[in-house]
Amino acid sequence: MRLLIDVDGEKHWCAGNIVKALKELLEIAKNKSSVRLLTIFYDNIKEKRRFKRELRKAKGDLLQAARNYLNWYNI
């Protein structure tokens, strides 16, 4: 999975498997005011479905969706 995000006007790539990319996203976005998802590339269909489900459940909040996914993964 590869994410292109905009954090306070700076563009960052988060790449790797979905867990690694989301952990990197949370680390980059820590204590920042605005985070936007610009582009996302999935490696497989299951990742895509699960992440989109978490994004819908978080009502479009990218950071909350990442936290929800990582909580689900750790359980």
N, C-alpha and C positions, 0 to 999 in steps of 0.2 A: 504494500500500500504506500502511496506517495501523496502527501498533502501539501498544497501550496497555501500558506496562510498569510494574512496581513495583520501584523501586531503593531499597533500604534504607528502605522504608516510604513513599517519595514516589512519586506517580504522574506519569508523563511520557508525552506523545504523541510518536511519531516518524512523520512523514508525508512523502510524496513518492513518487518511483518507488522500486523495491525497493532499489536501490543506495544512494540518498540516505538512505532510512529506516534501513538497516542500518549505514551509516557513522555516522549520528546516534546509533543505539543503542550502538555501541561507544564513542563519545565520551562519552556520558552515563554509561555503566557502568564507565568506566575507574577502577580503584582502589576499587571498591565491593565490599562483602562479599556481598550477595545481590541477584540479579536474577531476576524472575519475569515471565513473559508472561501478561497478563490477557486481552487481546482482540486479535484480528488481523482486519483487513479487507483483502481482496485486490482488485486492480483487474482482473486477468484470470486465467484458468485455468492458463496456463503458469507464471506466477509462483508460484501456489499449489502446483502439483505440485513444482516445483524446490525451493522452500523447505521443504516437508514432507519431501522426500527428504533434504535436508541435515540437517534436525532429527532424523530417524530415524537417520541415519549418525552423528550426534554424540551419540546416546543421550539426547536430550532437553535437552542443554546448549545454551541459547539463544545464548550468546556464541560458542561454538565453531562452531555452525551458521552464524552470521553471518560469522565469519572464513572458513569453508570456502566459503560462497557468494561472498564478495568475491574470494577467491583464484581461484575458477573464473571469475568475471566478468572479472578482469584478464588471465587467460590467453587 
